[in-house]
Amino acid sequence: HVTPEKFYVEACDDGADDVLAIDRVSTEVTLTVKKDVPPSAVTRAIYGILGTIRLVAGTYLIVITKKKKVGEIFSHIIWKATDFDILSYKKTMLHLTDIQLQDNKVFLSMLNHVLSVDGFYFSTTYDLTHTLQRLANTSPEFQEMSLLERADPRFVWNGHLLREFAAQPEIHRFATPVMHGFITMHSCSINGKCFDWLLVSRRSCFRAGVRYYVRGIDSEGHAANFVETEQIVHYKGSKASFVQTRGSIPFFWSQRPNLKYKPKPQISKSVNHMDGFQRHFDSQIISYGKQMIVNLVNQKGSEKPLEQTFAKMVTSMANGMVRYVAFDFHKECSHMRWDRLQILMDQLAEQQDEFSYFLVDSDGKIVTQQEGTFRSNCMDCLDRTNVIQSLLARRSLQAQLQRLGVLHVGQRIEEQADFEKIYKNAWADNANACAKQYAGTGALKTDYTTGKRTQWGLIMDGWNSLIRYYKNNFSDGFRQDAIDLFLGNYSVDEVESASPLHVKKDWKFLAV
């Protein structure tokens, strides 16, 4: 409900009388009740509060205005947020100069750009940011917390926007943690046995950004384009899950766009790589247990030094929890020899059996836990990575479905034509979602994930590569700035006189 003085957000759960009142002048947020909403207020339906942000013109409230049901997970509804509105606290813009108005417009277009990238998901009753295994190993106190308090901060994309709400526990239930990534759910049937199959990819908001602008790690050990992907099976009350991660090569390197088709990656010479590297793997081990690194970059040409450095650093870290395998994907699979991926799968099989997967039976008893994860990477952690992850996930699923009694002994998933189609398409959609969010176009090599590598697939890859080239050089600076604004890596100072959006053009620029 909107009045000139306040925004009133009314909870619509059955029996709820709570109303959140946001003062548009003082920006103070308080709780009140339905009868306090003035009848003169303009009323509309919203589906959640994304948070607040300060721009040049003052504070803005961002709300979810449209949602689409993705499906249900253990009878909790999962929604995809499909449209948003950015509402100004200030009633007029008369207090701004022309330049400030212009800047404010640019900042608003940045926010709109981030919100227009597909893949924001939320649930008002289920904690989407944690894997099944993490949720099964929590305390009763954890279960009592609000979704905002208990969420994994790595995967709450509106964490910065909700920071003022986070400071007031009594209004937590009005704050909706939103994750960014990909979720798909399918009801499947094999041998007449029906089960639910889900794929969830959670993008980390630490060191988030776009291809080429954000590579390697930061000083905290957060890797660029880090994504946690969980595959879940639900059959007759039993739940199984298999978790994998992908993330940039975890030391300090960059690959700035310079109009070349493939800029040369540069490994930083001036920093101590081991520090951030160690931090990265320490936090991975805490979250996931043992680490099996699967490095898929080329072992010749410009990618070679990255492979050599990675291997050397794992060796010198000498941590028994971290193992390393390098597989030159492009060389091994050249001329469409996709059958050669089996070489890598055979190499990882023993490790995969040792890591196992998470399984809880219909009585809620934990049968097995996943003891470690595969951390896959290529250069972007998109195309090659997704192909390998889909193969590891299939091998895990094979074991789970046999154990649950869905597959008979000796039956292979590959032979189940209907399910195989669902499976391959879902992994291709996952690749596309992650690629659009990071590189600005759909993924490459998805024709492999969905079936056989084809000539048409090669042509589409060429087209997508060209679009990536254009975006990386000419529009990704804006995309990167937009993400930094949204996540709070850059904050707008209302009193700042010199705006970073205006760069004085000197004579060299004019001459060019």
C-alpha positions in Angstrom: 0.0 0.0 0.0 1.6 3.3 -1.1 0.9 6.7 0.5 3.0 9.9 0.0 4.5 9.4 3.4 4.9 5.6 3.7 5.1 2.2 2.0 3.0 -0.4 3.9 3.7 -4.1 3.2 1.0 -6.4 4.4 1.6 -10.1 5.1 -1.0 -12.2 3.3 -0.5 -15.5 5.1 -3.7 -16.9 6.7 -4.3 -15.2 10.1 -1.4 -12.8 9.7 -2.1 -9.2 10.9 1.4 -7.9 10.5 2.2 -4.9 8.4 5.6 -3.5 7.7 5.6 0.3 7.6 8.5 2.0 5.8 8.8 5.8 6.3 9.6 7.4 3.0 11.2 10.4 4.7 13.2 9.1 7.6 13.6 5.6 5.9 12.7 4.0 9.3 11.1 0.5 9.2 8.6 -0.5 11.9 5.9 -3.1 12.4 2.3 -2.1 12.6 -1.2 -3.8 11.9 -3.7 -3.8 9.1 -6.0 -1.2 10.6 -3.2 1.3 10.5 -3.1 1.3 6.7 -4.9 4.5 5.4 -7.9 3.8 3.1 -6.4 6.4 0.7 -3.3 4.2 0.0 -2.8 2.9 -3.5 -2.8 -0.9 -3.3 -1.1 -3.6 -5.4 0.1 -7.2 -5.0 3.8 -7.9 -4.6 5.4 -11.3 -3.9 8.4 -10.3 -1.8 10.8 -7.6 -0.8 14.2 -7.8 -2.5 15.6 -5.0 -0.3 16.6 -1.4 -0.4 19.4 0.6 -2.1 20.7 4.1 -2.0 21.2 5.9 -5.4 21.9 9.5 -6.2 18.2 10.4 -5.7 18.0 8.8 -2.3 16.7 5.4 -1.2 14.8 2.9 -3.3 12.7 -0.1 -2.4 13.0 -3.2 -4.7 10.0 -5.6 -4.8 9.1 -8.7 -6.7 6.0 -8.1 -8.8 5.7 -11.3 -10.8 6.6 -14.9 -10.0 6.3 -18.3 -11.7 6.0 -21.6 -9.9 9.0 -23.9 -10.6 7.6 -26.8 -8.7 7.5 -28.3 -5.2 10.4 -29.7 -3.2 9.2 -31.9 -0.3 5.8 -30.1 -0.5 7.5 -26.6 -0.3 6.7 -24.4 -3.3 9.7 -23.0 -5.2 9.2 -19.8 -7.2 11.1 -18.0 -9.9 11.0 -14.2 -9.6 10.2 -12.9 -13.1 9.6 -9.2 -12.7 10.6 -6.5 -10.2 9.8 -2.9 -9.4 12.2 -0.2 -8.1 10.2 2.3 -6.0 11.7 5.7 -5.0 11.2 6.8 -1.4 11.5 10.4 -2.7 8.3 11.8 -4.2 10.0 14.2 -6.6 13.4 14.6 -8.3 13.4 18.4 -8.1 16.3 18.4 -5.7 18.7 17.0 -8.3 20.9 18.8 -10.9 20.7 17.6 -14.5 24.0 15.7 -14.1 22.7 14.0 -11.0 19.4 13.1 -12.8 21.4 11.6 -15.6 23.6 9.6 -13.2 20.6 8.4 -11.2 19.1 7.1 -14.5 22.3 5.2 -15.3 22.4 3.6 -11.8 18.7 2.6 -12.2 19.4 1.1 -15.6 22.3 -0.9 -14.0 19.9 -2.4 -11.4 17.3 -3.1 -14.1 20.0 -4.9 -16.1 20.9 -7.2 -13.2 17.3 -7.9 -12.5 16.6 -8.7 -16.2 19.1 -11.6 -16.1 17.1 -14.8 -15.8 17.6 -17.0 -12.8 16.3 -15.5 -9.5 14.6 -18.1 -7.3 13.0 -18.0 -3.8 10.8 -19.9 -1.4 9.0 -18.5 1.6 9.1 -21.8 3.5 12.2 -23.7 2.3 15.9 -22.8 2.6 17.1 -23.0 -1.0 20.7 -21.9 -0.1 21.7 -25.2 1.6 22.3 -28.7 0.3 20.2 -31.6 1.7 23.2 -32.8 3.6 23.9 -29.5 5.3 20.2 -29.2 6.2 20.2 -32.7 7.7 23.1 -31.9 9.9 21.7 -28.8 11.6 20.7 -28.1 15.1 17.1 -27.4 16.4 18.1 -23.8 17.0 19.0 -23.5 13.3 15.6 -24.8 12.4 14.0 -22.0 14.4 15.9 -19.2 12.7 14.3 -17.1 10.0 15.3 -17.9 6.4 17.4 -14.8 6.2 19.4 -15.6 9.3 20.1 -19.2 8.5 20.8 -18.8 4.7 24.3 -19.4 3.4 25.5 -15.9 2.6 27.4 -17.1 -0.4 24.2 -17.8 -2.2 21.9 -14.9 -1.1 22.1 -12.5 -4.0 20.1 -9.8 -2.2 22.2 -10.0 1.0 23.5 -6.4 0.5 20.0 -5.1 -0.3 18.6 -6.7 2.8 21.3 -5.5 5.2 19.0 -3.0 6.9 16.3 -5.6 7.4 18.9 -8.0 8.7 19.7 -5.6 11.5 16.1 -5.8 12.8 15.2 -9.4 13.7 11.5 -8.7 14.3 11.1 -7.9 10.6 13.1 -10.8 9.2 10.1 -12.7 8.0 9.4 -9.8 5.5 12.8 -10.3 4.0 13.0 -12.9 1.2 16.5 -14.3 0.5 16.8 -14.8 -3.2 19.3 -17.1 -4.9 20.6 -16.7 -8.4 21.3 -19.7 -10.7 19.2 -22.4 -12.1 16.6 -24.9 -10.8 14.7 -27.5 -12.7 12.4 -30.3 -11.4 11.0 -33.3 -13.2 8.6 -36.1 -12.2 10.2 -39.2 -13.9 9.4 -42.8 -14.3 11.7 -45.8 -14.9 10.4 -49.4 -14.7 7.0 -48.0 -13.8 8.5 -46.4 -10.6 7.9 -42.7 -10.2 10.5 -40.4 -8.6 11.3 -36.7 -8.6 14.6 -35.6 -10.1 15.9 -32.1 -9.4 18.9 -30.0 -10.5 19.9 -26.9 -8.5 22.8 -24.6 -9.3 23.6 -21.9 -6.8 25.8 -19.0 -8.0 28.1 -17.5 -5.3 27.7 -13.7 -4.9 31.3 -13.4 -3.7 33.7 -12.4 -6.5 30.7 -12.4 -8.9 30.9 -10.8 -12.2 31.3 -11.4 -15.9 33.8 -13.4 -18.0 37.2 -11.7 -18.5 36.6 -9.0 -15.9 36.5 -11.4 -13.0 39.0 -14.3 -13.0 40.9 -16.2 -10.4 40.4 -15.4 -6.7 40.3 -12.4 -4.3 42.3 -12.1 -1.1 39.6 -13.8 0.9 40.0 -16.9 -1.3 36.6 -16.5 -3.1 36.9 -17.9 -6.6 35.3 -16.2 -9.7 32.2 -17.8 -11.2 31.8 -20.2 -8.2 28.7 -22.4 -8.6 27.5 -25.2 -6.3 25.4 -27.8 -8.2 23.2 -30.3 -6.4 21.3 -33.2 -8.0 18.5 -34.5 -5.9 16.3 -37.7 -6.2 13.2 -38.1 -4.1 11.6 -41.6 -4.2 9.0 -43.0 -1.8 10.2 -40.6 1.0 13.9 -41.4 0.5 16.0 -38.5 -0.6 19.4 -38.7 -2.2 21.7 -35.9 -3.3 25.1 -35.4 -5.1 26.9 -32.1 -4.9 29.7 -30.7 -7.2 31.3 -27.3 -7.4 32.9 -25.3 -10.2 35.0 -22.2 -9.9 37.8 -20.3 -11.5 41.4 -21.4 -11.2 42.1 -20.3 -7.5 45.1 -18.0 -7.7 45.6 -14.5 -8.9 45.4 -14.2 -12.6 43.5 -12.0 -15.1 42.5 -12.0 -18.7 41.4 -8.4 -19.6 39.5 -7.8 -22.8 41.8 -6.1 -25.4 40.0 -6.6 -28.7 41.9 -9.8 -29.4 39.7 -12.8 -29.9 41.2 -14.6 -27.0 43.2 -12.2 -24.7 46.2 -13.9 -23.1 45.8 -14.9 -19.5 48.2 -13.2 -17.2 49.4 -14.7 -13.9 50.1 -12.0 -11.4 53.8 -11.7 -10.4 53.5 -9.3 -7.5 51.4 -11.3 -5.0 51.8 -14.3 -2.8 49.4 -16.8 -4.5 49.7 -19.4 -1.7 47.8 -17.2 0.8 44.5 -16.9 -1.2 44.9 -20.5 -2.6 45.2 -21.9 0.9 42.2 -19.9 2.1 40.1 -21.1 -0.8 40.8 -24.7 -0.1 40.5 -24.4 3.7 36.9 -23.0 3.2 36.1 -25.7 0.6 37.2 -28.5 2.9 35.1 -27.0 5.8 32.0 -26.9 3.4 32.4 -30.0 1.4 35.1 -32.3 2.8 37.8 -33.8 0.5 38.5 -32.0 -2.7 39.1 -33.6 -6.1 40.2 -30.9 -8.6 39.4 -31.7 -12.2 41.3 -29.2 -14.4 40.1 -29.2 -18.0 42.2 -26.4 -19.5 44.5 -26.9 -22.6 47.9 -28.1 -21.7 49.6 -26.2 -24.5 49.4 -22.6 -25.7 48.2 -19.7 -23.5 46.3 -21.9 -21.1 49.4 -24.1 -20.3 51.0 -21.9 -17.6 47.7 -21.9 -15.7 47.6 -25.7 -15.6 51.3 -25.9 -14.6 50.9 -23.3 -11.8 47.7 -25.0 -10.5 49.4 -28.4 -10.4 52.5 -27.0 -8.7 50.5 -25.2 -6.0 48.5 -28.3 -5.1 51.8 -30.2 -4.7 53.4 -27.5 -2.6 50.3 -27.1 -0.4 50.7 -30.8 0.4 47.2 -31.2 1.9 46.1 -34.8 1.9 42.5 -33.6 1.5 43.1 -32.1 -1.9 43.9 -34.1 -5.0 44.5 -33.0 -8.6 43.7 -34.4 -12.0 44.4 -32.5 -15.3 42.6 -33.6 -18.5 43.2 -31.6 -21.7 39.6 -31.6 -22.8 40.1 -30.0 -26.2 43.0 -32.2 -27.2 41.5 -35.5 -26.0 38.1 -34.8 -27.6 39.3 -33.2 -30.8 37.5 -34.2 -34.0 34.4 -34.9 -32.0 35.9 -37.9 -30.2 33.5 -37.6 -27.2 34.0 -41.3 -26.4 37.4 -40.3 -25.0 35.7 -38.6 -22.0 35.4 -42.2 -20.7 39.2 -42.1 -20.0 38.6 -39.3 -17.4 35.5 -41.0 -16.0 37.5 -44.2 -15.4 40.3 -42.2 -13.8 37.8 -40.6 -11.4 35.6 -43.7 -10.7 37.5 -44.9 -7.6 37.5 -41.4 -6.1 33.8 -41.0 -6.8 32.9 -44.3 -5.0 35.0 -43.1 -2.0 33.2 -39.7 -1.9 29.8 -41.5 -2.2 26.6 -39.4 -2.0 24.1 -38.2 0.6 21.1 -40.6 1.3 18.4 -40.4 3.9 15.7 -43.0 4.1 11.9 -42.5 4.4 12.2 -42.5 8.3 14.6 -39.6 8.1 17.6 -41.8 9.0 20.9 -40.8 7.3 22.2 -43.9 5.4 25.3 -42.4 3.7 27.0 -39.0 3.6 29.0 -37.4 0.8 32.6 -37.3 2.0 34.0 -35.0 -0.7 33.3 -33.1 -3.9 34.7 -32.8 -7.4 35.8 -29.2 -8.1 35.8 -28.9 -11.8 37.1 -26.0 -13.9 38.0 -24.9 -17.4 38.8 -21.3 -18.3 35.3 -19.9 -17.8 34.0 -22.9 -15.8 31.1 -23.1 -18.2 31.2 -25.3 -21.3 33.8 -28.0 -20.7 33.0 -28.0 -17.0 29.3 -28.6 -17.5 29.9 -31.6 -19.8 32.1 -33.3 -17.1 29.7 -32.5 -14.3 26.8 -34.0 -16.1 28.8 -37.3 -16.6 29.8 -37.4 -12.9 26.3 -36.7 -11.8 24.9 -39.5 -14.1 27.3 -42.0 -12.6 26.2 -41.0 -9.1 22.5 -41.2 -10.1 23.1 -44.7 -11.5 24.3 -45.8 -8.1 21.5 -44.0 -6.2 18.6 -45.4 -8.4 20.0 -48.9 -8.1 20.2 -48.6 -4.3 16.7 -47.2 -4.1 15.4 -50.1 -6.2 14.3 -47.9 -9.2 16.8 -49.5 -11.6 17.2 -53.3 -11.8 20.7 -54.8 -11.4 22.6 -54.4 -14.7 20.3 -51.7 -16.0 21.9 -48.5 -17.3 20.5 -45.0 -17.2 21.7 -44.5 -20.8 19.2 -47.2 -21.9 16.2 -45.4 -20.4 15.3 -43.3 -23.5 12.6 -41.1 -21.9 14.6 -40.3 -18.8 17.9 -39.9 -20.7 16.2 -37.1 -22.8 15.0 -35.3 -19.7 18.4 -35.7 -18.1 20.4 -34.4 -21.0 18.1 -31.4 -21.7 18.2 -30.4 -18.0 22.0 -30.4 -17.9 22.1 -28.4 -21.2 19.6 -25.9 -19.7 21.8 -25.7 -16.6 24.8 -24.9 -18.9 22.9 -22.2 -20.7 21.7 -20.5 -17.5 25.2 -20.4 -16.0 26.7 -19.2 -19.3 24.1 -16.4 -19.8 24.7 -15.2 -16.3 28.5 -15.1 -16.7 29.4 -14.8 -20.4 26.2 -13.1 -21.7 25.3 -15.9 -24.2 24.1 -19.5 -24.1 26.6 -22.2 -23.5 28.8 -24.0 -26.0 28.9 -27.8 -26.5 25.3 -28.2 -25.2 24.6 -30.4 -28.3 27.0 -32.9 -26.6 25.1 -32.8 -23.4 21.8 -33.2 -25.2 23.0 -36.0 -27.4 25.7 -36.3 -30.1 28.0 -33.5 -31.1 26.7 -32.2 -34.5 27.9 -29.9 -37.3 25.0 -27.5 -36.5 26.2 -27.5 -32.9 29.6 -26.3 -34.1 28.0 -23.5 -36.1 25.9 -22.4 -33.1 29.1 -22.5 -30.9 30.8 -20.2 -33.5 27.8 -17.8 -33.4 27.7 -17.7 -29.6 31.5 -17.2 -29.5 31.2 -14.2 -31.7 28.5 -12.7 -29.5 30.6 -13.4 -26.4 33.5 -11.6 -28.2 31.4 -8.5 -28.9 29.9 -8.4 -25.3 33.3 -9.0 -23.6 34.8 -6.1 -25.4 32.0 -3.6 -25.6 29.2 -4.1 -23.1 30.7 -6.2 -20.2 32.1 -3.2 -18.4 28.6 -2.0 -17.9 27.5 -5.5 -16.8 30.3 -5.7 -14.3 29.6 -2.3 -12.9 25.9 -3.2 -12.6 26.7 -6.4 -10.6 29.1 -4.5 -8.3 26.4 -1.9 -7.6 23.7 -4.6 -7.0 25.9 -6.6 -4.6 27.2 -3.6 -2.7 30.8 -3.8 -3.9 30.3 -0.2 -5.0 28.0 2.1 -3.2 26.6 5.4 -4.4 27.5 8.4 -2.3 24.7 11.0 -2.4 27.0 13.9 -1.5 29.8 12.9 -3.9 30.3 15.7 -6.3 32.5 14.0 -8.9 30.6 11.0 -10.4 32.6 8.0 -11.5 30.3 7.8 -14.5 31.9 10.8 -16.2 35.5 10.5 -17.4 37.1 13.6 -18.8 38.1 12.8 -22.4 41.6 14.1 -23.1 43.2 15.1 -26.4 44.5 11.6 -27.1 40.9 10.2 -27.0 39.7 12.9 -29.3 42.6 12.4 -31.7 41.8 8.7 -31.9 
